Each structure stands twice: as C-alpha cells, then as structure tokens.
Amino acid sequence: MNTRVDSLVERPAAVPHGLPAVAERQNQNVPAFDMSDVCIANLGPDLRVIEANGDFLRQLGRTASDVFGQSFVDFVHPSAKQFTLQQLARLNEGRRDRFSARLVGVRPAQPVLSGGLTGIAVRSQSGQVTTIVVLIKPDRATEAPRPAIEKTKLLSELDAKVLEGVAAGISTVQLASKLYLSRQGIEYHVGAMLRQFKSPNRSALVSKAYSQGILCIGQWPPKVTPQYIR
C-alpha cells in the first residue's frame, strides 16, 4: 500500500482509483469538478487515508508517511472535526452518496487550510460503500496568510461566553442578564474583541472567529473551541 501512495505523490495530477479520470467523467455518475489544484484522497472504511495525491500532501504540509494510515479527521481543525466526522459517517453508513461543506484543516507550523470539502461514497456492484473519496479545493487567499491564533490572543472564559452570545444573536441586555454583568460590561468585552481581531462590527467579529476556527463549525448554539480559552 505504501507503494501506491508514493506513486500518487510522484504524479501529483493522478486521481485515486475511486474517482474516474477527468476525461472519463462524462460517462460516469460523478459530479463535475474543476480539478486544478484539488487535493484528493481515498479513505478506507475506518476513515483512514489509503491514497493521496501530491496536492493533498503539499497543501497539508506533510509527507506520505505522515498521512498514510492516519484518520482523515486528524487533519481537520478541532472546530470542524465533529461536524466532518458526522458527514463522513453518513457516507460510510450508506445514508447519503455525497456531501459538500467548508473545511478548516490543520498544518504543522503553518496557517490553517480553508476551502471547500466534498466527500463521495464509492460503492461496489452490490451497493456497499467500499471507499470514500474526499476532494479539497483550497481557498485562493487574497491576503497574506496568518497563523490560526497566537497564544497571546487566547480568550478568557468570560470573553468566550460573550463571543458565543454575540454569535447566537443574543442582545446586549439579554447577555448582560445571562452573564450577571452590566450592559456597559458586555460592551467593554465586545469592544475589546473588536480591537483584538481588527473587526469593524459584531458580524465581522463572528465571521472572523469562524474563519480562524475559534467558533466550532456545525454546532448550535455557537461554542468556542476549548483550546482557545485560557
């Protein structure tokens, strides 16, 4: 199996056996994708990576030996891990054929990887799911990448509760009552976070918190990822 992964690494444009080549796709029941710069991997029934192309390894900043045999969700940011695992489990159980979602991936000593994630269940002739193909289309950054969050910018427990409330759309008065603070106290904490994350308003603050993995993806009510709380 290691040989197969290495061969894909040597030919980054190669597509794992679970997904038809682009030229053949017109005759297959597989949705069309723009395959340029797409990260592709095949997952086994246990959701471990059994094949990956060169773009997958390069975008994650890892080698074949780092990736092969590892669970795919190990490369997903904690804020999106539970949601991604749920979607993959539904494919594995045959409850759906594909899904599309946003991905926040982790890379060693690099900014987080964000982009579109598509999962496709590959079935045998008997209809049983044999592998799952995952495709990641990384976002084309319009500005210089930034680290996920520096240790000096972690949130206090109170800041986290305020951010969760703002993300849930709770008014200042309601949030003040819930957290036993004055209205001015809530505004103080919100204002401090606006400056900290260089956001012009509350909506931008929430969007940035999701994009940087501070707020868990696919969870309601909103929840700050524990690793960002002091």
Protein Blocks (a to p, Z undefined) as FASTA:
>chain_A
ZZmmmmmmmmmmbccfkbccfklmmmpccdcddfehpacddddfkopafbdcfklmmmno
pafklmgopafklmpcfklmmmmmmmmmmmmnopafbdcdddddddehiacddddddddd
dddfkopafbdcddddddddfbdcddfbdfklcccfklmmmmmmmmnopafklmmmmnop
afklmmmmmmmmmmmnopabfklmmmmmmmnomacghiacddddfklpZZ
